[in-house]
Amino acid sequence: MLKQGLHLKLQQKLSPQQIQLMKMLQLPTVALEQRIKEEMEINPALDEGREEIEEDEDDFNDEFGETTEAQEDFDYSEYLSDDETPAYKLSVNNNRSVEDQERDIPYSSGKSFHDVLEAQVGLRILTAHEEQVTIHLIGNIDDSGYLRRDLDAIVDDLAFSQNIITSVEELEKLLGLIQDFDPPGAGARTLQECLLIQLDKKENTVAIETAKVILENYFDEFTKKHYNKILEKLEIQSDDLKKALEEVVKLNPKPGNSLNETQKTVEHVVPDFYITINGEELELSMNSRNTPDLKVSGKYNEMIETYVANKGKNTRAEKEALMFIKQKIDSAKWFIDAIMQRQNTLQTTMNAIMERQQEYFLTGDEVKLKPMILKDIAEKIDLDISTISRVANSKYVQTPFGTFLLKSFFSESLTNDSGEEVSTREVKKILSDAVGAEDKKAPLTDEKLTQLLKKKSYNIARRTVAKYREQLNIPVARLRKEL
């Protein structure tokens, strides 16, 4: 049964201008340039350059579009009201919203890994049927160079999609052909198979033969670095094992990437801020690309003045044109305002970070980094934590000691034996240095690292040390062991 009732509901919604600001705030400098270009392409009312201020009262003398007296007396809603249905309401928008963006897929030049494999098919004597099956097999190899799918599934694919009847035995034969192609190891189904294929193409030596035996029969022990078990079972000297492992280390575990890596372009980091040292003081400046000169197009302002002057004499088409112009001018003003707010937020946030980490920026010593979380900066400059996060996650600062992501200056705190709060970055630096200086034949375990930190007055649990070690991408002691 339906019931009618009265309910109170408190809801908070962001305006389109606030959403636009949030999106722009997280853009780094290079992405901001691209965003401005896109906006200028879709909004002809947005122009580049500084707003020219004129003394004539009839002109729009402000980049935020202050209205003249004639405009204040003019009611757009009255002017645009019409009994007829506006043309824009009759058009089809293909179910696209304003947020939808059309992006072209970039195409890279040069030959890909798969192109190189397919080019080698033509160098072998194959029937038309075998060539089709081989090309299909190559298409199932991933970018790392591995065939991850079962051959049974590929047999079914060929039967249903291309009406090609084959068998697992034939696929095994043709896959062996692909595994003979360059780069060595392509078409392997496992890491073990990939490494063995590459060893088979090397000149036979005692070290190569030993490496093959280890990979074929003791692969599990090899991956876990249980070298003592391998020495025991093979009854060989540690020097022989060391030479064999050196040959394995030279192999490529991802043969597909050997070509793809050479095609990658080097991306340079463009800093959003610059910090320089002047005497004993820090000076902060922003990248000029963060503060581009934008204005509302003077031509569009003149067009509105013309329409206003001809009030009552304009055709329907001119009325629709006025509505379009007003929308574009409003959009341009919002965009310019968002750019200015973005600049102010970035400047304020970076100033607060620089003041908090002044000792570090003056010396470059990581030990001088103070504990700092997003909440600390948010409370200091009276902004939301999410706003600080948007700034920190995508902006870079250039200092006399290198260029860093702002996020890297944020860290939690812990208390040492003397009751002083220190940054976890300081502890991680000690761990990293300790692992770098350890004896690789007897690497430091988490327990020994914990004891080392306690000697330095950092009373930290072993599980916390393990967590910091993982965050530094340092493997466990057993996997760091070398002969």
Secondary structure, 3 states (H helix, E strand, C coil): CCCCCCCCCCCCCCCHHHHHHHHHHCCCHHHHHHHHHHHHHHCCCEEECCCCCCCCCCCCCCCCCCCCHHHHCCCHHHHHCCCCCCHHHHCCCCCCCCCCCCCCCCCCCCCCHHHHHHHHHCCCCCCHHHHHHHHHHHHCECCCCEECCCHHHHHHHHHHHCCCCCCHHHHHHHHHHHCCCCCCCCCECCHHHHHHHHHHCCCCCHHHHHHHHHHHHCHHHHHCCCHHHHHHHHCCCHHHHHHHHHHHHCCCCCCCHHHHHHHCCCCCCCCCEEEEEECCEEEEEECHHHCCCEEECHHHHHHHHHHHHCCCCCCHHHHHHHHHHHHHHHHHHHHHHHHHHHHHHHHHHHHHHHHHCHHHHHHCCHHHCCCECHHHHHHHHCCCHHHHHHHHCCCEEEECCEEEEHHHHCECEEECCCCCEEEHHHHHHHHHHHHHHCCCCCCCCHHHHHHHHHHCCCCCCHHHHHHHHHHCCCCCHHHHCCC
